[in-house]
Amino acid sequence: FSRKRSSDSRQSISVISFSSVRVRQICDGLMFLHSARPQIIHRDLKPANIMVTDDGIVKIIDYDAAKTYDTLQSRDTVLIGTKGRAAPEQYGFGKCDERTDIYGLGVMIREMFPQDGRMQKIAEKATRLEPENRYQHVSQIRKQFATPREGRGLEKRSLRLPGFRSGEAWKMMLAVPSYLLMICLPFSMDFRDQGVPM
């Protein structure tokens, strides 16, 4: 795992050191920023702005280009970002939102996994010109990089009976009587066939 040393015990991620684990950690960091209120858009994602601490934790740094999301604004008034990495909306073609950071992440994925066809497909979708044609949320990219253990967790959740998958109380309360009816109905039919009074 190759890293560049920095003066404050953090290390800049390099091209060779970029891995699926790092992508997951970057996605986690972006999801944290995007869930803030007001939402924070980094707008300058690149390897130089991703640091790894000595204990292996990824940190997104350099918030000079960051902005808070403004629902009333139709386009960005300050054009900022790194040439070749900035999304089209950063050049005044629209307003920045979380899909702007998805574009920057897609550029990094494209560069860091040049021989991996699956990663290139993810990068292609993330870097589409029109924001509505990209992934809409970082969590969608994060799922593409799920560990086998996380994947098993998703499979286990999908094996739950209908009515219990979401964990919502009202759905479970409706499901229980339905399942009891489905279980009891065949028994009541068997007793009638044998002439046993109910």
Order of alpha helices (4+ residues) and beta strands (2+ residues): beta-beta-alpha-beta-beta-beta-beta-alpha-alpha-alpha-alpha-alpha
